[in-house]
Amino acid sequence: MVATGNPGDHRPMSVFVWVMIGVAIWHACVLVPDRFYGGIVGAFLAAVGGALATGYLLPEPGIPPHNPPGIGEALWQIPGSIAALVAAYVYGVRHERRSAPEDAR
């Protein structure tokens, strides 16, 4: 069956792909110690937020009109999701060190 309609009618499909890439990257968080700011939920929000941000901004701002989304729509989210996870981890480690008692440092 051939899809009918305008190419822009299925724009949310690209956003769905962005979220799923962020969730897939988030699953790797079980392999590192839980030092993310906000715990595992904070890591989830960072991964999905980073994927959404880079998906929208790269390679050009906006939601691509292609349906089904191409491989390009699935690759731009990987560096954004990983960068957001690294930022949440680094911030979580710093926050943990600052809030620790003086004699525990």
Secondary structure as UniProt FT lines:
FT   HELIX           7..10
FT   HELIX           12..26
FT   HELIX           27..31
FT   TURN            37..38
FT   HELIX           39..57
FT   HELIX           72..75
FT   HELIX           77..99
FT   HELIX           102..104
//
